């Protein structure tokens, strides 16, 4: 999805630049406004806010980062706002319940890793990093009241997620109403020309436009990118759901996670993560390997991608699991039935939570093998005391350590 840099900043015509920036975008409000800004002939201030609610970024976060890099490659300035204050509230977008609140210490601890991870995608020379605590921390209560007076309760209740919770009798805490206002005020403070965000950020970005207009500023353009589905192919990628691919995942782990997705999800990931459609004639397995290798190369290196591909081929294409580099697990003390062993192996080897129903379906579907033999009976009690290779699914296997290890 990254754009090849032109020979000199802003050397593309505004129309050609707009065509490039539209690639992979879910919605632009509006294209006419963005074209008008591109015709200004100066670097635009392109805003992206991230809340460090956990220490690591995942592929879902990188979609907006890739779009910011596309602006940078066209000569524009990226303003990455690390929400050290907004993260203490937690973005309520798409939430059916109030998020747990973090302390400022927890947020700043998480933020320590964000810079390096973001620069796996962004151009450091064209990136400014700001913490929104710069303007929120000095504010007194009177300042907060004045800021709140700019927005009405009716506006806040136009948000579908707030309205749904109110209609269902579920609580909406007053501090959650502050989040869109604070995100919008970030845009005023940095005088953003464009704000990037996933499609669930539209309401927050529009609040920013309103606040900019009230402040006598030109209104920012909203450029929305798709929400990335997680490994389960259903819910938004999230660390809390365990369906994520982390930017800092080891190359082999990243490769394996990508290879575990369904063919249908892989086809949806291609345009979102790579900026290109999956060729209709592409073989699903080979296309998935290419996707996995290109993502590993993006966040690690070409050498790491080649090694991860070779390791995957050794483990699964050639079925030579005995000589593969597998996570080692200890299952001594785990209940001896096959379902319990599979659940424990996923948890210890890959930090993945599987329900008993999930494990049973894998076993009954023929995915699970113990020492090269299918383990088809969920009630089976294989003897794992001497150790061996336990294959869990088509892309994951573990080496079980002997009890006397």
C-alpha atoms as one frame of an Amber mdcrd trajectory, in Angstrom:
protein
   0.000   0.000   0.000   3.036   2.270   0.284   3.435   4.751  -2.551   6.673
   5.076  -4.473   8.181   8.492  -3.665   8.057  10.982  -6.519  11.271  12.534
  -7.771  10.692  15.617  -5.631   8.140  16.534  -2.938   4.747  17.520  -4.310
   5.937  16.848  -7.873   2.784  14.923  -8.775  -0.217  16.842  -9.981  -2.973
  17.183  -7.365  -5.220  14.947  -9.470  -2.569  12.205  -9.730  -1.838  12.470
  -6.007  -5.542  12.098  -5.205  -5.730   8.974  -7.372  -2.878   7.420  -5.375
  -4.324   8.387  -2.013  -7.711   6.874  -2.895  -6.141   3.414  -3.185  -7.262
   1.361  -0.213  -9.394   4.144   1.293 -12.856   3.189   2.523 -14.269   6.731
   2.456 -13.062  10.300   1.939 -15.074  13.269   3.194 -14.740  14.717   0.783
 -12.661  14.002  -2.326 -13.379  17.515  -3.600 -12.043  19.033  -0.351  -8.955
  16.835  -0.416  -8.254  17.823  -4.015  -8.626  21.482  -3.032  -6.092  21.022
  -0.233  -3.676  19.180  -2.540  -3.861  22.198  -4.866  -2.547  24.477  -2.099
   0.974  23.539  -3.185   2.307  23.061   0.353   2.895  19.995   2.529  -0.353
  19.051   4.262  -0.511  18.293   7.982  -1.828  14.733   8.109  -2.999  13.620
  11.547  -3.238  10.119  12.976  -3.968   9.497  16.625  -3.065   6.274  18.436
  -3.918   5.411  22.026  -1.278   3.286  23.777  -3.765   1.030  25.567  -1.349
  -1.908  25.149   2.425  -2.074  24.576   2.334  -3.264  20.977   0.808  -2.385
  17.622  -0.838  -4.999  15.411  -1.585  -5.193  11.689  -4.911  -3.443  12.199
  -3.073  -0.336  13.413  -0.699  -0.354  10.440  -3.381   0.257   7.802  -3.709
   3.922   8.796   0.075   4.126   9.245   0.503   2.900   5.659  -1.886   5.587
   4.462   0.087   8.229   6.364   3.239   6.890   4.694   1.510   7.307   1.327
   0.978  10.999   2.137   4.610  11.280   3.279   5.893   9.714   0.063   4.002
  12.456  -1.769   5.825  15.123   0.251   3.369  15.747   3.094   3.924  15.879
   6.870   2.655  13.177   9.206   1.593  14.248  12.712   1.399  11.158  14.916
  -0.480  11.971  18.106   0.104   9.562  20.945  -2.971   9.883  23.121  -1.502
   9.732  26.589  -4.629  11.506  27.909  -7.291  10.044  25.604  -5.960   6.540
  26.343  -6.890   6.983  30.004 -10.520   7.240  28.859 -10.379   4.642  26.105
 -12.048   5.118  22.735 -15.726   4.075  23.057 -16.102   3.645  19.283 -17.868
   0.394  18.519 -17.969  -0.602  22.184 -21.020  -2.086  23.879 -19.629  -1.401
  27.360 -17.345   1.061  29.125 -13.634   0.337  28.689 -11.509  -0.288  31.786
  -9.607   2.897  32.629  -5.810   2.938  32.571  -3.537   5.007  34.779  -1.237
   7.585  33.224   1.730   5.451  34.314   0.327   2.425  32.434  -0.308   4.523
  29.337   3.192   6.041  29.277   4.743   2.624  29.833   2.877   1.335  26.770
   3.809   4.424  24.747   7.529   3.716  25.107   7.393   1.115  22.331   5.073
   2.996  19.977   7.679   5.211  18.363   9.940   2.389  17.171   7.006   0.306
  16.010   5.416   3.182  14.088   8.707   3.883  12.326   8.623   0.403  10.836
   6.122   2.069   8.476   6.509   5.847   8.725   9.290   8.065   7.361  10.993
   9.556  10.455  12.153  12.593   8.468   8.551  13.546   7.682   6.959  12.609
  11.007   6.252  14.782  14.042   5.237  12.976  17.221   3.053  14.816  19.734
   1.504  13.690  23.012  -1.934  15.207  23.622  -1.037  15.618  27.265   0.864
  18.682  26.033  -2.417  20.606  25.860  -4.728  18.615  28.130  -2.518  18.388
  31.216  -2.309  22.206  31.735  -6.092  22.649  31.387  -8.005  23.681  34.494
 -11.626  22.836  35.239 -12.823  26.115  33.740 -11.035  25.247  30.487 -12.693
  21.822  30.438 -16.135  23.372  30.965 -15.544  25.860  28.125 -14.434  23.075
  25.798 -17.505  20.988  26.674 -19.761  23.973  25.974 -18.808  23.719  22.296
 -20.617  20.363  21.909 -24.216  19.411  22.729 -25.556  16.247  24.302 -27.742
  15.796  21.237 -24.594  15.648  19.098 -23.072  12.978  21.321 -26.244  10.876
  21.222 -26.077  10.833  17.431 -23.289   8.304  17.880 -24.758   4.915  17.092
 -22.860   3.081  19.830 -23.890   5.599  22.517 -27.490   5.619  21.317 -27.682
   1.817  21.225 -26.396   1.525  24.783 -28.878   4.129  26.025 -31.740   2.396
  24.207 -30.758  -0.936  25.764 -30.525   0.556  29.248 -26.751   0.012  29.342
 -24.698   2.679  31.115 -22.772   5.353  29.245 -20.326   7.026  31.598 -19.932
  10.797  31.279 -16.155  10.484  30.867 -16.782   8.509  27.628 -18.533  11.551
  26.164 -15.256  13.422  26.547 -13.380  11.177  24.116 -14.743  12.550  20.806
 -14.312  16.088  22.139 -10.709  15.453  23.118  -9.876  13.788  19.796 -11.475
  16.715  17.985  -9.521  19.221  20.077  -6.296  17.473  19.053  -7.103  18.497
  15.465  -7.542  22.121  16.511  -4.254  22.194  18.409  -2.206  20.885  15.493
  -4.324  22.565  12.761  -4.786  19.294  10.903  -5.503  19.369   7.177  -6.386
  15.673   7.009  -7.229  13.153   9.720  -6.799   9.434   9.143  -8.733   6.752
  10.959 -10.669   3.523  10.613 -14.290   3.675   9.551 -15.455   3.594  13.189
 -13.679   6.929  13.735 -15.953   8.984  11.469 -17.986  10.549  14.289 -14.865
  11.589  16.214 -13.261  13.099  13.115 -16.436  15.053  12.306 -16.393  16.497
  15.837 -12.881  17.697  15.004 -14.198  19.402  11.869 -16.873  21.187  13.937
 -14.363  22.367  16.533 -11.979  23.598  13.834 -14.778  25.587  12.202 -15.707
  27.152  15.565 -12.033  28.047  16.034 -11.798  29.778  12.668  -9.666  27.076
  11.058 -10.046  25.330   7.732 -11.812  22.015   8.332  -9.864  18.787   8.073
 -10.657  16.128   5.502 -11.644  12.726   6.901  -9.865   9.866   5.140 -11.123
   6.549   6.478  -9.461   3.167   6.019 -11.099  -0.244   6.421 -11.223  -2.052
   9.742  -9.099  -5.183   9.612 -10.766  -8.395  10.670  -8.701 -10.523  13.019
  -7.483 -14.075  12.589 -10.965 -15.391  13.375 -12.308 -13.640  10.267 -15.214
 -12.187  12.248 -14.266  -9.587  14.844 -12.031  -6.527  14.586  -8.376  -7.383
  15.160  -7.664  -6.872  18.852  -5.068  -7.977  21.360  -7.772  -8.438  23.972
  -9.538 -10.934  21.689  -6.318 -12.779  20.883  -7.048 -12.617  17.127  -4.128
 -10.356  16.228  -0.839 -10.366  14.347   1.581  -8.153  16.256   4.070  -5.858
  14.552   6.689  -7.151  17.010   5.809 -10.827  16.588   8.842 -12.937  15.722
   9.136 -13.586  11.952   8.179 -17.269  12.170   5.266 -16.492  14.489   4.010
 -13.708  12.215   4.308 -15.963   9.174   2.466 -18.792  10.912  -0.362 -16.574
  12.089  -0.963 -15.240   8.591  -0.917 -18.777   7.188  -3.605 -19.785   9.680
  -6.301 -17.476   8.247  -9.040 -18.752   5.979  -8.761 -18.392   2.218 -11.723
 -15.988   2.295 -10.058 -13.744   4.869  -6.759 -13.893   3.008  -8.491 -12.547
  -0.096  -9.911  -9.648   1.957  -6.528  -8.907   3.563  -4.724  -8.562   0.212
  -6.183  -5.182  -0.840  -6.235  -3.803   2.706  -2.672  -4.739   3.686  -0.916
  -4.841   0.311  -2.985  -2.375  -1.697  -3.642  -4.840  -4.490  -6.355  -7.328
  -5.369  -5.698 -11.029  -5.155  -5.386 -12.433  -8.668  -8.328 -14.672  -9.521
  -6.029 -17.387 -10.845  -3.773 -17.398  -7.760  -3.479 -20.687  -5.856  -4.754
 -19.983  -2.318  -1.837 -21.633  -0.504   0.820 -19.928  -2.625  -0.977 -16.578
  -2.397  -1.131 -16.910   1.379   2.611 -17.654   1.515   3.277 -14.531  -0.542
   1.113 -12.437   1.782   2.848 -13.825   4.862   6.335 -13.367   3.365   5.669
  -9.770   2.275   4.361  -8.817   5.707   7.362 -10.382   7.442   9.678  -8.525
   5.045   7.842  -5.262   5.757   8.190  -5.471   9.531  11.450  -7.434   9.738
  13.569  -8.077   6.642  13.713  -9.968   3.352  16.107 -12.450   4.954  13.676
 -13.082   7.815  10.856 -13.579   5.316  12.871 -16.129   3.348  13.793 -17.979
   6.541  10.186 -18.013   7.766   8.989 -19.355   4.417  11.651 -22.070   4.434
  10.747 -23.013   8.000   7.058 -23.189   7.124   7.780 -25.404   4.124   9.884
 -27.666   6.306   7.215 -27.967   8.948   4.083 -28.258   6.851   4.717 -28.575
   3.143   7.337 -31.287   3.611   5.694 -32.655   6.783   9.134 -32.858   8.441
   7.974 -31.697  11.868  10.558 -33.732  13.762  13.349 -31.459  12.495  11.446
 -28.186  12.575  11.959 -25.369  15.077   8.775 -25.697  17.159   7.634 -24.091
  20.414   8.334 -26.430  23.317   5.556 -27.033  25.816   5.274 -29.009  29.025
   1.987 -30.842  29.448   2.797 -32.708  32.650  -0.078 -32.200  35.052  -2.612
 -31.396  32.327  -5.682 -33.635  32.226  -4.847 -36.563  29.895  -7.816 -36.241
  27.523  -7.072 -34.994  24.005  -9.245 -31.863  24.341  -7.406 -30.662  27.470
  -4.006 -31.361  25.895  -4.865 -29.367  22.765  -6.147 -26.406  24.808  -3.005
 -26.387  26.967  -0.697 -26.659  23.936  -2.309 -23.661  22.216  -2.121 -21.613
  25.411   1.491 -22.422  26.277   2.901 -22.581  22.763   1.078 -19.698  21.088
  -0.763 -17.741  23.839  -4.019 -18.582  22.059  -7.162 -19.338  24.031  -9.238
 -22.196  22.673 -12.542 -23.356  24.118 -13.270 -27.030  24.651 -15.688 -26.819
  21.734 -12.974 -25.372  19.470 -10.520 -28.118  20.469 -13.114 -30.839  19.977
 -13.918 -29.609  16.461 -10.226 -29.589  15.511  -9.826 -33.138  16.748 -12.987
 -34.459  15.097 -12.051 -32.663  11.871  -8.761 -34.563  11.681  -6.452 -31.590
  12.206  -4.752 -32.878  15.366  -1.908 -35.382  15.123   0.215 -36.954  17.837
   3.573 -38.287  16.633   2.346 -38.326  13.031  -0.910 -40.154  13.720  -4.324
 -38.519  13.635  -5.946 -38.051  17.009  -9.616 -38.237  16.035 -11.265 -39.087
  19.360 -11.729 -36.142  21.772 -11.897 -38.640  24.645  -8.586 -40.284  23.741
  -5.817 -40.156  26.355  -2.523 -40.227  24.443   0.603 -40.910  26.463   2.644
 -37.707  26.185   5.022 -38.543  29.036   7.894 -39.425  26.674   7.464 -36.265
  24.595   6.949 -35.813  20.878   5.376 -33.540  18.257   1.722 -32.548  18.631
   0.271 -31.003  15.492  -2.656 -28.714  16.344  -3.878 -27.490  12.974  -2.614
 -26.914   9.455  -0.124 -24.214  10.508   0.707 -24.873  14.170   2.535 -27.637
  15.981   4.398 -27.905  19.287   7.130 -30.104  20.671   5.958 -31.707  23.893
   8.778 -32.009  26.429   9.067 -35.368  28.212   7.921 -35.419  31.829  11.449
 -36.031  33.062  12.790 -32.995  31.181
